């Protein structure tokens, strides 16, 4: 259906939802072989249709430039040959991952003679709302398909043509594998009302996953009538403890900030114990200066690094996604954890220390989705965690927390095996 034909958004979205619900029952019982065949067929279709995808992407890029999109947004929008290769490889990798659906765990006999366990099952219909990057269309479809879920995908208007070209490949792959084309549906309208309709259809959609800017995620979290898996900010911290190996601390603090600036697991605030601040901060400042990182510091930081810009209270609560770093000198482990509790976003926080007891306290008491000892926050990623791929990171405590991979896209139900037992 072309966008021009869609006049009633609510009716259109309800129709997509009904079809997704029907398809979800088929996908839930699909075999691992069927799902893997579909993933391979989608990858093959993308490979065959490179020219069509590139042509669609050029239209999006030209329209984006005409609308004044900045260079960073245009870069995220562009599908280079390498990015198409990565899409294809990602689908093939998902096909190699273990299928969690149908696995039964914790099966145990009860005194009644019954066996009680848990079976992993799909969530049902997953709605994904995302911006800019058209490769998300293939990534999200692949992960939801492997986990037995039907999917409704609503990409950003700036990537409309690219997303539709990729959607055609997904539909072809599903059909070739004998699975319903409605298993993955890409919304064919740029009307913002489609988002409002999708997040208000609990009868058709089981969970919403937003991927994009803070404004989008705040809107979805506020207005959704469907459960949401999301993270709002990535205000990540590294704390250099009094008992840190300062060579490790230097490497970790540099990598956590400068390996990539625009990611949610990049360090935004560096906390340094007062006993080592005068030793490590000048060395780090020189390293950051070479990388072009702007430093904003507390009063104690500025006593050591006078050239540092004064940090305001707002700096402790800011996700820069840029070469800017806030630095605070603290009076010990408790002060560092107090700062994280007050200003962190529950995403990823790390301590650098050689003291086992202090490391254990940090792991136990810092309430974030990833807590690290002697490692860069940049490792907070589904692939690095061995999940193979992720659809996003959740800072919620229910249903999924941390990188959301195949297991996060599934749930469990209790299964009970009996042999004629009755309750007395």
C-alpha positions in Angstrom: 0.0 0.0 0.0 1.5 3.4 -1.0 1.3 6.4 1.3 -1.1 8.2 -1.0 -3.8 5.5 -0.5 -3.8 5.8 3.3 -6.6 8.3 4.3 -7.7 6.8 7.7 -4.6 6.3 9.8 -6.5 4.7 12.7 -8.1 2.1 10.5 -4.9 1.5 8.6 -2.9 0.9 11.8 -5.7 -1.3 13.3 -5.6 -3.4 10.1 -1.8 -3.8 10.4 -2.3 -4.8 14.1 -4.9 -7.5 13.3 -2.7 -9.0 10.6 0.3 -8.9 12.9 -1.7 -10.7 15.7 -2.7 -13.5 13.3 0.9 -13.8 12.0 2.3 -13.9 15.5 0.5 -17.2 16.2 2.2 -18.7 13.1 5.6 -17.4 14.0 5.3 -18.6 17.6 5.0 -22.2 16.3 7.6 -21.8 13.5 10.5 -24.2 13.7 14.1 -23.0 14.2 14.8 -24.2 10.6 11.9 -22.1 9.2 13.1 -19.0 11.0 16.7 -19.5 9.9 15.6 -20.1 6.3 13.7 -16.9 6.4 16.6 -14.9 7.8 18.9 -16.3 5.1 16.3 -15.6 2.4 16.0 -12.0 3.6 19.8 -11.6 3.5 19.9 -13.0 0.0 17.1 -10.6 -1.1 18.9 -7.6 0.3 22.1 -8.7 -1.5 20.2 -9.1 -4.8 18.4 -5.8 -4.5 21.4 -3.7 -3.6 20.8 -1.3 -6.6 17.1 -0.8 -5.6 18.0 -0.1 -2.0 20.8 2.3 -3.1 18.4 4.1 -5.4 15.8 4.5 -2.6 18.5 5.7 -0.2 19.6 8.3 -2.7 16.1 9.7 -2.7 16.1 9.9 1.1 19.5 11.6 1.1 18.5 14.1 -1.5 15.3 15.0 0.3 17.1 15.1 3.6 19.7 17.5 2.3 16.9 19.7 0.7 15.2 19.8 4.1 18.5 20.9 5.8 19.3 17.8 7.8 22.8 18.2 9.3 25.8 16.2 8.3 25.5 13.8 11.3 21.9 12.9 10.5 22.7 12.5 6.8 25.6 10.2 7.8 23.2 8.0 9.9 20.8 7.9 7.1 23.2 6.8 4.4 23.4 3.2 3.4 26.9 2.7 2.0 28.0 -0.6 0.5 29.7 -1.5 3.8 26.5 -0.8 5.8 24.5 -3.0 3.4 27.1 -5.7 3.9 26.7 -5.3 7.7 22.9 -5.7 7.4 23.4 -8.9 5.5 26.0 -10.2 7.9 23.9 -9.3 10.8 20.9 -11.4 9.5 23.2 -14.3 8.9 24.7 -14.0 12.4 21.2 -14.0 14.0 20.5 -17.2 12.1 23.4 -18.9 13.8 22.3 -17.9 17.3 20.6 -20.5 19.6 16.8 -20.3 19.4 15.5 -19.6 22.9 11.8 -20.3 22.0 10.4 -23.6 23.5 13.3 -24.2 25.8 12.1 -25.6 29.2 14.2 -24.8 32.3 13.9 -25.4 36.1 11.8 -28.5 35.6 11.5 -30.1 39.0 9.2 -32.6 40.8 6.8 -31.2 43.4 5.5 -33.3 46.4 2.3 -33.7 44.5 4.1 -35.7 41.8 3.8 -32.9 39.2 6.7 -31.6 37.3 6.8 -27.8 37.2 9.1 -25.7 34.9 9.3 -22.7 32.8 9.1 -22.5 29.0 10.5 -19.6 27.0 7.9 -18.1 24.6 7.6 -15.1 22.3 6.2 -11.8 23.5 3.7 -11.8 20.6 3.6 -8.6 18.5 6.5 -6.1 19.0 6.1 -2.5 17.8 9.4 -0.7 17.1 9.6 3.0 16.5 12.9 4.4 15.4 14.6 7.3 13.7 17.2 7.8 11.0 19.1 4.6 10.6 17.4 2.4 7.9 19.6 -0.6 8.8 17.5 -0.9 12.0 14.7 -2.2 9.8 16.6 -5.3 8.9 18.2 -5.7 12.4 14.9 -5.4 14.3 13.1 -7.6 11.8 15.7 -10.3 12.1 15.8 -10.4 15.9 12.0 -10.4 16.3 11.7 -13.1 13.7 14.3 -15.4 15.4 12.5 -14.9 18.7 9.2 -15.9 17.2 7.5 -12.4 17.3 5.5 -10.6 14.7 6.7 -7.0 14.2 5.4 -3.6 13.3 8.2 -1.3 12.3 7.7 2.5 12.1 10.9 4.2 10.9 11.6 7.9 10.6 10.1 9.9 7.7 13.6 10.8 6.6 14.3 7.2 5.8 10.9 6.3 4.3 12.1 5.2 0.8 15.0 3.2 2.2 12.8 1.4 4.7 10.2 0.5 2.1 13.0 -1.0 -0.1 14.3 -3.1 2.8 10.7 -4.1 3.7 10.2 -5.5 0.2 13.2 -7.8 0.8 11.9 -8.9 4.2 8.5 -9.8 2.7 10.1 -11.8 0.0 12.3 -13.7 2.4 9.4 -14.6 4.7 7.3 -15.8 1.8 10.1 -17.9 0.4 10.5 -19.6 3.8 6.8 -20.4 4.0 6.1 -17.8 6.7 3.4 -15.1 6.6 4.4 -11.9 5.0 2.5 -10.1 7.7 5.1 -11.3 10.2 7.1 -8.2 9.6 5.2 -5.1 8.5 6.8 -1.7 7.9 4.4 1.2 8.3 3.8 2.8 4.9 3.1 6.3 6.0 5.1 9.2 7.4 2.1 10.6 9.2 3.0 11.1 12.9 -0.5 9.9 13.8 0.6 6.4 13.0 2.9 6.5 16.1 0.1 7.6 18.3 -2.1 4.8 17.0 0.5 2.1 17.4 1.2 2.9 21.0 -2.5 2.8 21.8 -3.4 -0.7 20.5 -2.9 -3.1 23.4 -5.3 -5.5 21.8 -2.8 -5.9 18.9 0.6 -4.9 20.2 2.3 -6.5 23.3 5.3 -4.2 23.7 6.8 -1.1 22.2 10.5 -0.5 21.8 11.4 3.1 20.9 14.9 3.9 19.4 15.8 7.5 18.9 16.2 10.9 20.5 15.1 11.8 24.0 12.0 13.7 22.7 10.7 10.6 20.9 11.3 8.3 23.9 9.7 10.8 26.4 6.6 11.0 24.2 6.3 7.2 23.8 6.8 6.6 27.6 4.2 9.3 28.4 1.5 8.4 26.0 1.8 4.6 25.4 -1.0 2.3 26.5 1.3 -0.6 25.7 4.3 -1.6 27.8 7.5 0.1 26.7 11.1 -1.2 26.8 13.5 1.7 26.6 16.3 3.8 28.0 15.9 7.6 28.1 19.5 8.8 28.8 23.0 7.3 28.8 24.6 9.3 31.5 27.5 6.8 32.2 30.2 7.2 34.9 33.7 5.9 35.5 34.9 6.2 39.1 38.7 6.1 39.6 39.0 4.8 43.1 41.8 5.5 45.6 43.0 1.9 45.1 43.0 2.0 41.3 45.9 1.0 39.1 46.4 4.4 37.4 47.7 3.0 34.1 44.4 1.0 33.9 42.5 4.0 35.0 44.0 6.1 32.2 43.3 3.6 29.5 39.7 3.0 30.6 38.8 6.6 31.1 40.2 7.6 27.7 38.5 4.7 25.9 35.2 5.2 27.7 35.0 8.8 26.5 36.9 9.0 23.1 36.4 5.6 21.4 33.0 7.0 20.1 31.2 10.1 21.3 27.7 9.6 20.0 26.7 6.4 21.8 24.6 5.8 24.8 27.4 3.8 26.6 30.0 6.6 26.3 31.2 8.0 29.6 29.8 11.5 30.3 31.0 12.1 33.8 34.4 11.1 35.3 34.5 10.7 39.1 38.0 10.7 40.7 38.9 10.0 44.3 40.6 13.0 45.9 43.6 11.0 47.0 44.7 10.3 43.4 43.2 13.3 41.6 46.3 15.4 41.5 48.3 12.4 40.0 45.8 11.2 37.3 43.9 14.3 36.2 46.8 16.1 34.6 47.7 13.0 32.6 44.1 12.5 31.5 43.7 16.2 30.7 46.7 16.0 28.3 45.2 12.9 26.6 41.7 14.5 26.3 43.3 17.7 24.9 44.9 15.7 22.1 41.5 14.3 21.3 39.8 17.7 21.3 37.6 16.9 24.4 36.2 19.9 26.3 36.5 19.5 30.0 34.1 20.9 32.6 35.0 20.4 36.2 34.0 21.0 39.8 35.9 23.5 42.0 38.4 20.9 43.2 39.0 19.7 39.6 39.8 23.3 38.6 42.3 23.7 41.4 44.3 20.9 39.6 43.3 21.8 36.1 42.8 25.6 36.1 42.0 25.7 32.3 38.9 23.5 32.9 35.5 25.2 32.3 33.4 25.5 35.4 30.8 22.7 35.6 27.3 23.7 36.4 24.7 21.5 38.1 23.2 20.8 34.7 26.4 19.2 33.5 26.0 16.3 36.0 22.7 15.5 34.4 23.6 15.9 30.7 24.2 13.3 28.1 26.5 15.2 25.8 26.9 12.6 22.9 29.8 14.9 22.0 33.5 15.5 22.9 32.6 17.1 26.2 33.3 15.6 29.6 32.3 16.6 33.2 34.8 15.8 35.9 34.1 15.7 39.7 36.6 15.0 42.5 34.9 13.1 45.3 35.8 12.1 48.8 35.7 8.4 48.4 33.6 5.4 47.3 30.4 6.5 49.1 30.5 9.9 47.6 31.0 8.5 44.2 28.0 6.1 44.6 25.9 9.0 46.0 26.7 11.1 42.9 25.8 8.2 40.6 22.5 7.6 42.5 21.6 11.3 42.2 22.7 12.0 38.6 23.0 8.6 36.8 20.5 7.3 34.3 20.8 3.6 35.4 22.5 2.7 32.1 26.2 1.8 32.7 28.7 2.7 35.5 32.2 1.5 36.1 34.8 1.5 38.9 38.5 1.2 38.5 40.0 -0.4 41.6 42.3 -3.1 42.8 40.4 -3.5 46.0 38.2 -6.5 45.9 35.9 -5.4 48.7 35.3 -2.0 47.2 34.7 -3.5 43.8 32.1 -5.9 45.4 30.3 -2.9 47.1 30.2 -1.0 43.8 28.7 -4.0 42.0 26.1 -4.6 44.7 25.1 -1.0 45.5 25.1 0.8 42.1 21.6 0.3 40.6 22.3 0.4 36.9 21.6 -2.1 34.1 25.3 -2.7 33.6 27.9 -2.3 36.4 31.6 -2.8 35.6 34.9 -3.3 37.4 38.1 -2.3 35.6 36.5 -2.1 32.1 35.3 0.6 29.7 31.6 1.5 29.6 31.8 1.1 25.8 31.5 -2.6 26.3 27.8 -2.2 27.4 26.6 -3.7 24.1 24.7 -6.9 23.2 27.4 -8.1 20.8 30.1 -7.6 23.4 28.0 -9.4 26.0 27.7 -12.5 23.8 24.1 -11.9 22.9 25.0 -11.8 19.2 22.9 -8.8 18.5 20.6 -6.4 20.4 17.5 -4.3 19.6 18.4 -1.7 22.2 19.3 -1.2 25.9 16.7 -1.1 28.6 17.2 0.7 31.9 13.8 -0.5 33.2 13.6 -3.3 35.8 10.7 -5.1 34.1 10.6 -7.0 31.7 14.1 -6.7 30.3 17.2 -4.9 31.7 20.4 -4.1 29.9 21.0 -5.0 26.2 17.8 -6.6 24.8 18.6 -9.6 22.6 16.7 -12.7 21.8 16.0 -13.6 25.4 14.8 -10.0 26.1 12.4 -10.4 23.2 10.8 -13.4 24.9 9.1 -14.2 28.1 8.4 -17.4 30.1 5.3 -19.3 31.1 4.9 -22.1 33.6 4.5 -25.6 32.3 3.1 -28.4 34.4 3.5 -32.1 33.6 1.3 -34.6 35.4 0.1 -38.2 35.3 -3.5 -37.9 36.5 -2.8 -36.0 39.7 -5.7 -34.3 41.4 -5.6 -31.8 44.2 -7.0 -32.9 47.6 
